[in-house]
Amino acid sequence: MLEVKGVYKTFNPGTVNEKRALNGVDLTMHDGDFITVIGGNGAGKSTLMNAVAGVWPIDEGSVLIDGVDVTRLSEHKRAKFIGRVFQDPMMGTAATMGIAENLALSRRRGRMRTLRPGITKVEWEEYREQLKTLGLGLEDRLTSKVGLLSGGQRQALTLLMATLIKPKLLLLDEHTAALDPKTAAKVLDATDRIVGKDNLTTLMITHNMRDAIAHGNRLIMMHDGRIILDIAGEDKKKLTVEDLMHEFEKISGEAFASDKALLG
């Protein structure tokens, strides 16, 4: 479903601030894979996700989604393949519009607009049922402005919007990092339900080693713009935080230096 082949990305080339963020990354995701991505600051996690999403052009390599070469496609043209939830709960929704209106926008993504009524009765009921699955009481607040929601409620709504029309690929960019632990756990539970229900191919960046181990069927660790560890299946289920730290130190020759990941 996703092929990243020999991708390189350097920021500020030829200057004192030159930074090679991706250094020949290769990654293949099969249909239904749920991969968690862990690594320290500057490891290349978000850069990899932005390369897949088309936020900026890569220097070398290629990106294919479901067999389609999207390497030269702009971010907005890749949007028809991708659902995305950002770290900031304020992104991904229209704050001055109601919950149902935001869902309707997602439902119509990529479709022609008409002069027919914005939301049908059937859609109202569908949105109410979808919101019930989140367990946050939003099904009774369909007309409430999204800007009035808490960060957790907004992030859960964004997750629902990103998957309302099944995407080829779901990108979760540290989507619980800005939430308190209790709310983050609820959003992660909703993530597991939604991903499992539709068998969505999902790439989730997290700063939390425990979350990286607990969720998904495969885990990759990045360091200095490379994937240095790729664990799946039964081997992943047996992992502990201590195992990950040991593997990181063995492969990289360095101590893992991210308090967020260790203490999250």
PyRosetta script that sets phi, psi and omega in degrees:
from pyrosetta import init, pose_from_sequence

init()
pose = pose_from_sequence("MLEVKGVYKTFNPGTVNEKRALNGVDLTMHDGDFITVIGGNGAGKSTLMNAVAGVWPIDEGSVLIDGVDVTRLSEHKRAKFIGRVFQDPMMGTAATMGIAENLALSRRRGRMRTLRPGITKVEWEEYREQLKTLGLGLEDRLTSKVGLLSGGQRQALTLLMATLIKPKLLLLDEHTAALDPKTAAKVLDATDRIVGKDNLTTLMITHNMRDAIAHGNRLIMMHDGRIILDIAGEDKKKLTVEDLMHEFEKISGEAFASDKALLG")
pose.set_psi(1, -32.5)
pose.set_omega(1, 175.8)
pose.set_phi(2, -134.9)
pose.set_psi(2, 130.7)
pose.set_omega(2, 173.4)
pose.set_phi(3, -127.7)
pose.set_psi(3, 118.8)
pose.set_omega(3, 173.3)
pose.set_phi(4, -110.1)
pose.set_psi(4, 118.7)
pose.set_omega(4, -172.5)
pose.set_phi(5, -121.4)
pose.set_psi(5, 114.0)
pose.set_omega(5, 172.3)
pose.set_phi(6, 52.9)
pose.set_psi(6, 47.2)
pose.set_omega(6, -174.8)
pose.set_phi(7, -86.9)
pose.set_psi(7, 128.9)
pose.set_omega(7, 175.6)
pose.set_phi(8, -121.1)
pose.set_psi(8, 143.8)
pose.set_omega(8, 174.2)
pose.set_phi(9, -149.5)
pose.set_psi(9, 123.1)
pose.set_omega(9, 177.1)
pose.set_phi(10, -120.3)
pose.set_psi(10, 130.0)
pose.set_omega(10, 176.4)
pose.set_phi(11, -96.1)
pose.set_psi(11, 144.6)
pose.set_omega(11, 178.7)
pose.set_phi(12, 51.9)
pose.set_psi(12, 49.9)
pose.set_omega(12, -177.6)
pose.set_phi(13, -62.7)
pose.set_psi(13, 143.1)
pose.set_omega(13, 177.5)
pose.set_phi(14, 77.9)
pose.set_psi(14, 7.8)
pose.set_omega(14, 179.3)
pose.set_phi(15, -119.3)
pose.set_psi(15, 172.5)
pose.set_omega(15, 178.4)
pose.set_phi(16, -67.3)
pose.set_psi(16, -17.5)
pose.set_omega(16, 179.6)
pose.set_phi(17, -97.2)
pose.set_psi(17, 16.4)
pose.set_omega(17, -179.2)
pose.set_phi(18, -58.9)
pose.set_psi(18, 133.5)
pose.set_omega(18, -179.0)
pose.set_phi(19, -142.1)
pose.set_psi(19, 116.1)
pose.set_omega(19, 174.9)
pose.set_phi(20, -83.7)
pose.set_psi(20, 108.4)
pose.set_omega(20, -174.1)
pose.set_phi(21, -89.5)
pose.set_psi(21, -33.1)
pose.set_omega(21, 175.9)
pose.set_phi(22, -127.5)
pose.set_psi(22, 132.8)
pose.set_omega(22, -170.3)
pose.set_phi(23, -128.1)
pose.set_psi(23, 71.2)
pose.set_omega(23, 178.8)
pose.set_phi(24, 74.5)
pose.set_psi(24, 49.5)
pose.set_omega(24, -176.5)
pose.set_phi(25, -78.2)
pose.set_psi(25, 130.9)
pose.set_omega(25, 172.7)
pose.set_phi(26, -121.0)
pose.set_psi(26, 129.3)
pose.set_omega(26, 178.7)
pose.set_phi(27, -150.8)
pose.set_psi(27, 130.8)
pose.set_omega(27, 174.6)
pose.set_phi(28, -120.4)
pose.set_psi(28, 126.3)
pose.set_omega(28, 175.5)
pose.set_phi(29, -114.4)
pose.set_psi(29, 128.3)
pose.set_omega(29, 177.0)
pose.set_phi(30, -88.2)
pose.set_psi(30, 161.3)
pose.set_omega(30, -179.8)
pose.set_phi(31, -56.2)
pose.set_psi(31, 124.1)
pose.set_omega(31, 178.8)
pose.set_phi(32, 92.0)
pose.set_psi(32, -5.3)
pose.set_omega(32, 175.3)
pose.set_phi(33, -63.0)
pose.set_psi(33, 139.3)
pose.set_omega(33, 172.9)
pose.set_phi(34, -123.0)
pose.set_psi(34, 99.6)
pose.set_omega(34, -175.3)
pose.set_phi(35, -103.0)
pose.set_psi(35, 130.2)
pose.set_omega(35, 171.2)
pose.set_phi(36, -99.5)
pose.set_psi(36, 142.9)
pose.set_omega(36, -176.4)
pose.set_phi(37, -119.9)
pose.set_psi(37, 125.2)
pose.set_omega(37, -178.7)
pose.set_phi(38, -125.7)
pose.set_psi(38, 155.1)
pose.set_omega(38, 177.8)
pose.set_phi(39, 166.9)
pose.set_psi(39, 160.8)
pose.set_omega(39, -180.0)
pose.set_phi(40, -73.0)
pose.set_psi(40, 178.5)
pose.set_omega(40, 177.0)
pose.set_phi(41, -61.4)
pose.set_psi(41, 133.5)
pose.set_omega(41, 179.3)
pose.set_phi(42, 79.5)
pose.set_psi(42, 10.4)
pose.set_omega(42, -178.2)
pose.set_phi(43, -72.6)
pose.set_psi(43, -24.8)
pose.set_omega(43, -179.6)
pose.set_phi(44, 112.5)
pose.set_psi(44, 9.3)
pose.set_omega(44, -176.4)
pose.set_phi(45, -61.3)
pose.set_psi(45, -58.0)
pose.set_omega(45, -177.6)
pose.set_phi(46, -68.4)
pose.set_psi(46, -32.1)
pose.set_omega(46, 177.6)
pose.set_phi(47, -63.1)
pose.set_psi(47, -40.5)
pose.set_omega(47, 177.0)
pose.set_phi(48, -62.0)
pose.set_psi(48, -45.4)
pose.set_omega(48, -178.9)
pose.set_phi(49, -64.8)
pose.set_psi(49, -40.7)
pose.set_omega(49, 178.9)
pose.set_phi(50, -67.7)
pose.set_psi(50, -31.2)
pose.set_omega(50, 175.8)
pose.set_phi(51, -65.8)
pose.set_psi(51, -39.1)
pose.set_omega(51, 177.8)
pose.set_phi(52, -68.5)
pose.set_psi(52, -40.2)
pose.set_omega(52, -177.3)
pose.set_phi(53, -76.7)
pose.set_psi(53, -16.0)
pose.set_omega(53, 179.0)
pose.set_phi(54, 82.9)
pose.set_psi(54, 27.7)
pose.set_omega(54, -179.2)
pose.set_phi(55, -62.2)
pose.set_psi(55, -35.8)
pose.set_omega(55, 174.4)
pose.set_phi(56, -150.1)
pose.set_psi(56, 163.2)
pose.set_omega(56, -178.3)
pose.set_phi(57, -73.3)
pose.set_psi(57, 148.1)
pose.set_omega(57, 175.4)
pose.set_phi(58, -88.0)
pose.set_psi(58, 160.5)
pose.set_omega(58, -179.4)
pose.set_phi(59, -79.6)
pose.set_psi(59, -44.4)
pose.set_omega(59, 179.5)
pose.set_phi(60, -143.4)
pose.set_psi(60, 160.2)
pose.set_omega(60, 175.7)
pose.set_phi(61, 101.0)
pose.set_psi(61, -170.1)
pose.set_omega(61, -178.0)
pose.set_phi(62, -148.8)
pose.set_psi(62, 156.1)
pose.set_omega(62, 177.5)
pose.set_phi(63, -130.0)
pose.set_psi(63, 124.7)
pose.set_omega(63, 178.2)
pose.set_phi(64, -122.7)
pose.set_psi(64, 134.8)
pose.set_omega(64, 175.6)
pose.set_phi(65, -119.3)
pose.set_psi(65, 119.0)
pose.set_omega(65, -177.9)
pose.set_phi(66, 51.9)
pose.set_psi(66, 42.3)
pose.set_omega(66, 177.0)
pose.set_phi(67, 82.7)
pose.set_psi(67, -5.3)
pose.set_omega(67, -179.4)
pose.set_phi(68, -96.8)
pose.set_psi(68, 126.0)
pose.set_omega(68, 178.7)
pose.set_phi(69, -76.2)
pose.set_psi(69, 110.2)
pose.set_omega(69, -177.6)
pose.set_phi(70, -107.3)
pose.set_psi(70, 10.9)
pose.set_omega(70, -173.1)
pose.set_phi(71, -52.2)
pose.set_psi(71, -41.7)
pose.set_omega(71, -176.2)
pose.set_phi(72, -98.8)
pose.set_psi(72, 4.3)
pose.set_omega(72, 178.7)
pose.set_phi(73, -80.6)
pose.set_psi(73, 144.0)
pose.set_omega(73, 178.2)
pose.set_phi(74, -72.3)
pose.set_psi(74, 167.6)
pose.set_omega(74, -177.7)
pose.set_phi(75, -58.4)
pose.set_psi(75, -44.6)
pose.set_omega(75, -175.7)
pose.set_phi(76, -70.3)
pose.set_psi(76, -26.3)
pose.set_omega(76, 177.4)
pose.set_phi(77, -77.9)
pose.set_psi(77, -25.9)
pose.set_omega(77, 176.3)
pose.set_phi(78, -78.6)
pose.set_psi(78, -15.2)
pose.set_omega(78, -174.9)
pose.set_phi(79, -59.4)
pose.set_psi(79, -25.7)
pose.set_omega(79, -179.5)
pose.set_phi(80, -70.4)
pose.set_psi(80, -17.3)
pose.set_omega(80, 178.0)
pose.set_phi(81, -95.8)
pose.set_psi(81, -21.4)
pose.set_omega(81, -163.1)
pose.set_phi(82, -120.8)
pose.set_psi(82, 138.0)
pose.set_omega(82, 165.3)
pose.set_phi(83, -107.9)
pose.set_psi(83, 140.4)
pose.set_omega(83, -174.1)
pose.set_phi(84, -141.1)
pose.set_psi(84, 138.0)
pose.set_omega(84, 174.4)
pose.set_phi(85, -123.9)
pose.set_psi(85, 128.3)
pose.set_omega(85, -173.7)
pose.set_phi(86, -94.0)
pose.set_psi(86, 168.7)
pose.set_omega(86, 177.6)
pose.set_phi(87, -67.0)
pose.set_psi(87, -38.5)
pose.set_omega(87, -177.5)
pose.set_phi(88, -82.8)
pose.set_psi(88, 117.6)
pose.set_omega(88, 179.8)
pose.set_phi(89, -60.7)
pose.set_psi(89, -16.8)
pose.set_omega(89, -179.2)
pose.set_phi(90, -78.5)
pose.set_psi(90, -14.8)
pose.set_omega(90, -179.7)
pose.set_phi(91, -92.9)
pose.set_psi(91, 153.9)
pose.set_omega(91, 175.0)
pose.set_phi(92, 92.0)
pose.set_psi(92, -5.5)
pose.set_omega(92, 177.3)
pose.set_phi(93, -135.8)
pose.set_psi(93, 163.0)
pose.set_omega(93, 174.6)
pose.set_phi(94, -100.3)
pose.set_psi(94, 107.1)
pose.set_omega(94, -170.0)
pose.set_phi(95, -61.7)
pose.set_psi(95, -33.4)
pose.set_omega(95, -174.9)
pose.set_phi(96, -87.8)
pose.set_psi(96, -0.6)
pose.set_omega(96, 178.9)
pose.set_phi(97, -104.5)
pose.set_psi(97, 158.8)
pose.set_omega(97, -178.5)
pose.set_phi(98, -73.7)
pose.set_psi(98, 167.0)
pose.set_omega(98, 179.7)
pose.set_phi(99, -59.6)
pose.set_psi(99, -48.6)
pose.set_omega(99, -179.3)
pose.set_phi(100, -62.9)
pose.set_psi(100, -37.3)
pose.set_omega(100, 179.6)
pose.set_phi(101, -65.6)
pose.set_psi(101, -40.0)
pose.set_omega(101, 176.9)
pose.set_phi(102, -63.1)
pose.set_psi(102, -42.2)
pose.set_omega(102, 178.4)
pose.set_phi(103, -64.8)
pose.set_psi(103, -37.1)
pose.set_omega(103, 179.2)
pose.set_phi(104, -65.0)
pose.set_psi(104, -37.6)
pose.set_omega(104, 176.5)
pose.set_phi(105, -61.3)
pose.set_psi(105, -42.3)
pose.set_omega(105, 179.2)
pose.set_phi(106, -66.5)
pose.set_psi(106, -40.2)
pose.set_omega(106, 179.3)
pose.set_phi(107, -60.4)
pose.set_psi(107, -32.9)
pose.set_omega(107, -175.1)
pose.set_phi(108, -97.9)
pose.set_psi(108, 9.7)
pose.set_omega(108, -178.8)
pose.set_phi(109, -59.0)
pose.set_psi(109, 124.8)
pose.set_omega(109, 178.8)
pose.set_phi(110, 83.3)
pose.set_psi(110, -0.3)
pose.set_omega(110, -179.4)
pose.set_phi(111, -101.4)
pose.set_psi(111, 160.7)
pose.set_omega(111, 174.6)
pose.set_phi(112, -70.1)
pose.set_psi(112, 139.8)
pose.set_omega(112, 176.4)
pose.set_phi(113, -88.4)
pose.set_psi(113, 149.0)
pose.set_omega(113, 178.6)
pose.set_phi(114, -132.8)
pose.set_psi(114, -177.7)
pose.set_omega(114, 179.1)
pose.set_phi(115, -97.6)
pose.set_psi(115, 12.6)
pose.set_omega(115, 177.0)
pose.set_phi(116, -72.5)
pose.set_psi(116, 162.6)
pose.set_omega(116, 179.2)
pose.set_phi(117, -52.0)
pose.set_psi(117, 141.6)
pose.set_omega(117, -173.0)
pose.set_phi(118, -59.5)
pose.set_psi(118, -48.9)
pose.set_omega(118, -175.6)
pose.set_phi(119, -130.4)
pose.set_psi(119, 124.0)
pose.set_omega(119, -179.1)
pose.set_phi(120, -82.8)
pose.set_psi(120, 166.2)
pose.set_omega(120, 177.7)
pose.set_phi(121, -62.0)
pose.set_psi(121, -38.1)
pose.set_omega(121, 178.8)
pose.set_phi(122, -62.1)
pose.set_psi(122, -40.7)
pose.set_omega(122, 179.3)
pose.set_phi(123, -66.2)
pose.set_psi(123, -40.4)
pose.set_omega(123, 178.3)
pose.set_phi(124, -55.3)
pose.set_psi(124, -46.1)
pose.set_omega(124, -179.4)
pose.set_phi(125, -67.5)
pose.set_psi(125, -39.3)
pose.set_omega(125, 178.6)
pose.set_phi(126, -61.9)
pose.set_psi(126, -45.7)
pose.set_omega(126, -179.0)
pose.set_phi(127, -64.4)
pose.set_psi(127, -38.3)
pose.set_omega(127, 179.3)
pose.set_phi(128, -62.3)
pose.set_psi(128, -43.6)
pose.set_omega(128, 179.5)
pose.set_phi(129, -66.8)
pose.set_psi(129, -40.7)
pose.set_omega(129, 178.4)
pose.set_phi(130, -62.0)
pose.set_psi(130, -42.4)
pose.set_omega(130, -178.2)
pose.set_phi(131, -68.7)
pose.set_psi(131, -30.9)
pose.set_omega(131, 178.2)
pose.set_phi(132, -58.6)
pose.set_psi(132, -34.3)
pose.set_omega(132, -177.0)
pose.set_phi(133, -65.4)
pose.set_psi(133, -19.5)
pose.set_omega(133, -179.8)
pose.set_phi(134, -78.4)
pose.set_psi(134, -22.9)
pose.set_omega(134, 178.7)
pose.set_phi(135, 67.6)
pose.set_psi(135, 29.7)
pose.set_omega(135, -177.3)
pose.set_phi(136, -116.6)
pose.set_psi(136, 7.8)
pose.set_omega(136, 178.5)
pose.set_phi(137, 75.7)
pose.set_psi(137, 10.6)
pose.set_omega(137, -176.3)
pose.set_phi(138, -74.6)
pose.set_psi(138, -16.5)
pose.set_omega(138, -179.3)
pose.set_phi(139, -66.1)
pose.set_psi(139, -18.5)
pose.set_omega(139, 177.6)
pose.set_phi(140, -98.3)
pose.set_psi(140, 8.1)
pose.set_omega(140, -176.7)
pose.set_phi(141, -129.6)
pose.set_psi(141, 38.2)
pose.set_omega(141, -173.6)
pose.set_phi(142, -59.7)
pose.set_psi(142, -28.4)
pose.set_omega(142, -178.5)
pose.set_phi(143, -95.6)
pose.set_psi(143, -3.0)
pose.set_omega(143, -179.7)
pose.set_phi(144, -66.8)
pose.set_psi(144, 142.1)
pose.set_omega(144, 176.0)
pose.set_phi(145, -67.1)
pose.set_psi(145, 135.5)
pose.set_omega(145, -177.2)
pose.set_phi(146, -63.4)
pose.set_psi(146, -29.2)
pose.set_omega(146, 179.5)
pose.set_phi(147, -64.2)
pose.set_psi(147, -15.1)
pose.set_omega(147, 179.8)
pose.set_phi(148, -90.0)
pose.set_psi(148, -6.5)
pose.set_omega(148, -177.6)
pose.set_phi(149, -79.0)
pose.set_psi(149, 157.3)
pose.set_omega(149, 173.9)
pose.set_phi(150, -72.8)
pose.set_psi(150, 167.8)
pose.set_omega(150, -179.8)
pose.set_phi(151, -59.7)
pose.set_psi(151, -41.8)
pose.set_omega(151, 179.7)
pose.set_phi(152, -66.3)
pose.set_psi(152, -42.7)
pose.set_omega(152, 178.1)
pose.set_phi(153, -62.6)
pose.set_psi(153, -41.2)
pose.set_omega(153, -178.7)
pose.set_phi(154, -67.7)
pose.set_psi(154, -39.0)
pose.set_omega(154, -179.7)
pose.set_phi(155, -68.5)
pose.set_psi(155, -38.3)
pose.set_omega(155, 176.9)
pose.set_phi(156, -64.6)
pose.set_psi(156, -40.3)
pose.set_omega(156, 177.6)
pose.set_phi(157, -64.2)
pose.set_psi(157, -42.4)
pose.set_omega(157, 178.5)
pose.set_phi(158, -60.7)
pose.set_psi(158, -39.6)
pose.set_omega(158, 177.5)
pose.set_phi(159, -61.9)
pose.set_psi(159, -43.1)
pose.set_omega(159, 178.4)
pose.set_phi(160, -64.6)
pose.set_psi(160, -41.9)
pose.set_omega(160, 179.2)
pose.set_phi(161, -63.5)
pose.set_psi(161, -39.7)
pose.set_omega(161, -177.3)
pose.set_phi(162, -67.9)
pose.set_psi(162, -20.1)
pose.set_omega(162, -175.4)
pose.set_phi(163, -117.4)
pose.set_psi(163, 3.6)
pose.set_omega(163, -178.0)
pose.set_phi(164, -59.8)
pose.set_psi(164, -43.9)
pose.set_omega(164, 168.3)
pose.set_phi(165, -102.4)
pose.set_psi(165, 115.4)
pose.set_omega(165, -171.6)
pose.set_phi(166, -54.4)
pose.set_psi(166, 117.1)
pose.set_omega(166, 179.1)
pose.set_phi(167, -83.1)
pose.set_psi(167, 157.8)
pose.set_omega(167, 172.5)
pose.set_phi(168, -64.2)
pose.set_psi(168, -35.4)
pose.set_omega(168, -174.3)
pose.set_phi(169, -144.7)
pose.set_psi(169, 131.2)
pose.set_omega(169, 177.3)
pose.set_phi(170, -106.8)
pose.set_psi(170, 124.9)
pose.set_omega(170, 179.7)
pose.set_phi(171, -110.7)
pose.set_psi(171, 122.3)
pose.set_omega(171, -179.9)
pose.set_phi(172, -117.1)
pose.set_psi(172, 105.4)
pose.set_omega(172, -172.8)
pose.set_phi(173, -97.4)
pose.set_psi(173, 85.8)
pose.set_omega(173, -177.9)
pose.set_phi(174, 48.4)
pose.set_psi(174, 49.6)
pose.set_omega(174, -169.3)
pose.set_phi(175, -72.3)
pose.set_psi(175, -4.8)
pose.set_omega(175, 175.4)
pose.set_phi(176, -115.4)
pose.set_psi(176, 3.5)
pose.set_omega(176, -173.4)
pose.set_phi(177, -64.2)
pose.set_psi(177, -30.0)
pose.set_omega(177, -176.5)
pose.set_phi(178, -91.0)
pose.set_psi(178, 4.1)
pose.set_omega(178, -174.7)
pose.set_phi(179, -105.0)
pose.set_psi(179, 155.6)
pose.set_omega(179, 174.4)
pose.set_phi(180, -70.2)
pose.set_psi(180, 158.3)
pose.set_omega(180, -173.0)
pose.set_phi(181, -54.8)
pose.set_psi(181, -41.3)
pose.set_omega(181, -178.3)
pose.set_phi(182, -65.9)
pose.set_psi(182, -44.5)
pose.set_omega(182, 179.8)
pose.set_phi(183, -68.8)
pose.set_psi(183, -39.0)
pose.set_omega(183, 178.7)
pose.set_phi(184, -59.7)
pose.set_psi(184, -40.3)
pose.set_omega(184, 179.1)
pose.set_phi(185, -62.6)
pose.set_psi(185, -40.8)
pose.set_omega(185, 178.8)
pose.set_phi(186, -63.6)
pose.set_psi(186, -42.5)
pose.set_omega(186, -179.5)
pose.set_phi(187, -66.8)
pose.set_psi(187, -37.9)
pose.set_omega(187, 177.2)
pose.set_phi(188, -67.0)
pose.set_psi(188, -37.2)
pose.set_omega(188, 175.5)
pose.set_phi(189, -62.1)
pose.set_psi(189, -43.7)
pose.set_omega(189, 178.3)
pose.set_phi(190, -64.2)
pose.set_psi(190, -37.3)
pose.set_omega(190, 178.0)
pose.set_phi(191, -60.5)
pose.set_psi(191, -47.3)
pose.set_omega(191, 179.8)
pose.set_phi(192, -60.4)
pose.set_psi(192, -41.5)
pose.set_omega(192, -179.2)
pose.set_phi(193, -64.5)
pose.set_psi(193, -47.6)
pose.set_omega(193, -176.2)
pose.set_phi(194, -67.6)
pose.set_psi(194, -44.5)
pose.set_omega(194, 179.6)
pose.set_phi(195, -63.9)
pose.set_psi(195, -42.6)
pose.set_omega(195, -179.1)
pose.set_phi(196, -67.7)
pose.set_psi(196, -39.0)
pose.set_omega(196, -176.9)
pose.set_phi(197, -61.5)
pose.set_psi(197, -43.1)
pose.set_omega(197, -176.7)
pose.set_phi(198, -105.4)
pose.set_psi(198, 6.3)
pose.set_omega(198, -179.9)
pose.set_phi(199, 51.7)
pose.set_psi(199, 50.0)
pose.set_omega(199, -175.2)
pose.set_phi(200, -76.3)
pose.set_psi(200, 136.5)
pose.set_omega(200, 172.3)
pose.set_phi(201, -74.7)
pose.set_psi(201, 118.6)
pose.set_omega(201, -167.1)
pose.set_phi(202, -133.2)
pose.set_psi(202, 136.1)
pose.set_omega(202, 174.5)
pose.set_phi(203, -119.5)
pose.set_psi(203, 114.1)
pose.set_omega(203, -175.1)
pose.set_phi(204, -119.8)
pose.set_psi(204, 116.9)
pose.set_omega(204, 172.5)
pose.set_phi(205, -84.4)
pose.set_psi(205, 136.0)
pose.set_omega(205, 175.9)
pose.set_phi(206, -142.5)
pose.set_psi(206, 149.8)
pose.set_omega(206, 175.2)
pose.set_phi(207, -93.8)
pose.set_psi(207, -0.4)
pose.set_omega(207, -171.9)
pose.set_phi(208, -110.0)
pose.set_psi(208, 113.8)
pose.set_omega(208, -178.0)
pose.set_phi(209, -60.4)
pose.set_psi(209, -38.4)
pose.set_omega(209, -179.3)
pose.set_phi(210, -63.8)
pose.set_psi(210, -42.0)
pose.set_omega(210, 177.4)
pose.set_phi(211, -65.6)
pose.set_psi(211, -38.1)
pose.set_omega(211, 179.9)
pose.set_phi(212, -62.5)
pose.set_psi(212, -35.9)
pose.set_omega(212, 179.5)
pose.set_phi(213, -76.7)
pose.set_psi(213, -40.1)
pose.set_omega(213, -172.4)
pose.set_phi(214, -75.1)
pose.set_psi(214, -24.8)
pose.set_omega(214, -173.7)
pose.set_phi(215, -115.8)
pose.set_psi(215, 148.8)
pose.set_omega(215, 177.0)
pose.set_phi(216, 83.5)
pose.set_psi(216, 171.0)
pose.set_omega(216, 180.0)
pose.set_phi(217, -105.4)
pose.set_psi(217, -0.9)
pose.set_omega(217, -176.1)
pose.set_phi(218, -154.1)
pose.set_psi(218, 144.3)
pose.set_omega(218, -178.8)
pose.set_phi(219, -130.1)
pose.set_psi(219, 134.0)
pose.set_omega(219, 171.6)
pose.set_phi(220, -122.6)
pose.set_psi(220, 146.1)
pose.set_omega(220, 176.5)
pose.set_phi(221, -117.6)
pose.set_psi(221, 136.3)
pose.set_omega(221, -179.3)
pose.set_phi(222, -113.3)
pose.set_psi(222, 150.8)
pose.set_omega(222, 177.5)
pose.set_phi(223, -156.8)
pose.set_psi(223, 128.8)
pose.set_omega(223, 178.2)
pose.set_phi(224, 52.5)
pose.set_psi(224, 41.4)
pose.set_omega(224, 175.0)
pose.set_phi(225, 77.1)
pose.set_psi(225, 13.4)
pose.set_omega(225, 179.4)
pose.set_phi(226, -127.6)
pose.set_psi(226, 155.9)
pose.set_omega(226, 169.1)
pose.set_phi(227, -87.5)
pose.set_psi(227, 116.8)
pose.set_omega(227, -176.2)
pose.set_phi(228, -106.1)
pose.set_psi(228, -9.8)
pose.set_omega(228, -178.0)
pose.set_phi(229, -150.0)
pose.set_psi(229, 135.7)
pose.set_omega(229, -179.6)
pose.set_phi(230, -143.0)
pose.set_psi(230, 107.3)
pose.set_omega(230, -174.1)
pose.set_phi(231, -124.9)
pose.set_psi(231, 135.7)
pose.set_omega(231, -177.6)
pose.set_phi(232, -139.4)
pose.set_psi(232, 169.9)
pose.set_omega(232, 172.2)
pose.set_phi(233, 60.7)
pose.set_psi(233, -137.6)
pose.set_omega(233, -176.5)
pose.set_phi(234, -62.9)
pose.set_psi(234, -35.0)
pose.set_omega(234, 179.1)
pose.set_phi(235, -61.6)
pose.set_psi(235, -37.3)
pose.set_omega(235, 179.1)
pose.set_phi(236, -69.8)
pose.set_psi(236, -39.8)
pose.set_omega(236, -178.5)
pose.set_phi(237, -61.7)
pose.set_psi(237, -28.9)
pose.set_omega(237, -178.0)
pose.set_phi(238, -85.5)
pose.set_psi(238, -7.0)
pose.set_omega(238, -174.5)
pose.set_phi(239, -64.8)
pose.set_psi(239, 150.0)
pose.set_omega(239, 167.7)
pose.set_phi(240, -126.3)
pose.set_psi(240, 167.1)
pose.set_omega(240, 176.7)
pose.set_phi(241, -59.4)
pose.set_psi(241, -39.8)
pose.set_omega(241, 179.7)
pose.set_phi(242, -62.7)
pose.set_psi(242, -39.1)
pose.set_omega(242, 177.3)
pose.set_phi(243, -60.6)
pose.set_psi(243, -45.2)
pose.set_omega(243, -178.9)
pose.set_phi(244, -62.5)
pose.set_psi(244, -44.1)
pose.set_omega(244, 179.7)
pose.set_phi(245, -62.2)
pose.set_psi(245, -42.1)
pose.set_omega(245, -179.6)
pose.set_phi(246, -64.0)
pose.set_psi(246, -45.0)
pose.set_omega(246, 179.7)
pose.set_phi(247, -62.7)
pose.set_psi(247, -40.9)
pose.set_omega(247, 179.5)
pose.set_phi(248, -60.9)
pose.set_psi(248, -48.1)
pose.set_omega(248, -178.1)
pose.set_phi(249, -65.5)
pose.set_psi(249, -36.6)
pose.set_omega(249, -179.4)
pose.set_phi(250, -66.5)
pose.set_psi(250, -42.2)
pose.set_omega(250, -175.5)
pose.set_phi(251, -80.3)
pose.set_psi(251, -43.0)
pose.set_omega(251, -174.4)
pose.set_phi(252, -89.2)
pose.set_psi(252, -22.3)
pose.set_omega(252, -176.1)
pose.set_phi(253, 77.8)
pose.set_psi(253, 12.3)
pose.set_omega(253, -178.9)
pose.set_phi(254, -128.8)
pose.set_psi(254, 161.2)
pose.set_omega(254, 172.6)
pose.set_phi(255, -81.9)
pose.set_psi(255, 142.0)
pose.set_omega(255, 178.0)
pose.set_phi(256, -70.3)
pose.set_psi(256, 122.9)
pose.set_omega(256, -171.4)
pose.set_phi(257, -120.3)
pose.set_psi(257, 65.6)
pose.set_omega(257, 175.0)
pose.set_phi(258, -139.0)
pose.set_psi(258, 101.6)
pose.set_omega(258, 179.6)
pose.set_phi(259, -60.6)
pose.set_psi(259, -35.2)
pose.set_omega(259, 180.0)
pose.set_phi(260, -59.2)
pose.set_psi(260, -44.3)
pose.set_omega(260, -177.0)
pose.set_phi(261, -69.3)
pose.set_psi(261, -37.3)
pose.set_omega(261, -176.2)
pose.set_phi(262, -78.9)
pose.set_psi(262, -32.6)
pose.set_omega(262, -173.1)
pose.set_phi(263, -105.2)
pose.set_psi(263, -5.2)
pose.set_omega(263, -172.1)
pose.set_phi(264, -60.1)
pose.dump_pdb("model.pdb")
